[in-house]
Amino acid sequence: MINKVVSGAEEAIKDISDGATIMLGGFGLCGIPENCINALVEKQIKNLTCISNNAGVDDFGIGLLLKKRQVKKMISSYVGENAEFERQLLSGELEVDLIPQGTLATRCMAAGYGMPAIFTPAGVGTEVAEGKEIRNFDGKDYLLEYAFDADFAIVKAWKGDAAGNLVFRSTSRNFNPVMAMAGKITIAEVEELVGVGELDPDHIHTPGIYVHRIFQGKNYEKRIEQRTVRVKA
């Protein structure tokens, strides 16, 4: 077995350079690769194209990269919790491709399956369809959407082993597994790294064949995006 285990985030992202296209797993602030994002901030890599469900918040997640002006373009399905993102978008500093969430997931999946494109009804008749091929199947219009072409996919899992097999928990399974399949190089950070054979094969969500580098992360914050509490009478 080729050794996939690296010492930490700095080594894992060592060959990510300016202008790279990166998929970043997670859903909201759940299951985001915090250690790798922090390492990208420290390395001061610029002109990134980030493919993600979200753009983080102002002081956490991809929001840290936006704050340092390291992101050239965001490809996302939800961006509503980041004031700095809004400011950069409205001022023309940031390119944004806002796409339907199902389309985002399926374009990731298509890349992982080796499919060049998909047809989807989502977005037909809206601004999303402008400039795109529309084809009719059985009386219904569909948009042609291309699979993503990402240099790297960076994901976070609950557990992983030295072979790169990954287990995700709950909401973090929304985008991490499909992105792990789709990057030319996939980097995984995990809360717990175990030996080969310690994971139940029936519980593995992403097989190690998709993962090129893996390390055990640290200091995870597990933030709540919007904390709502009941006001006492």
Helices and strands as residue ranges (DSSP letters): H 9-12, E 21-24, H 34-43, E 48-52, H 62-67, E 71-76, H 83-91, E 95-98, H 101-113, E 117-120, G 127-129, E 134-137, E 140-146, E 152-161, E 166-167, G 170-173, H 176-182, E 185-194, G 201-203, G 208-210, E 213-216
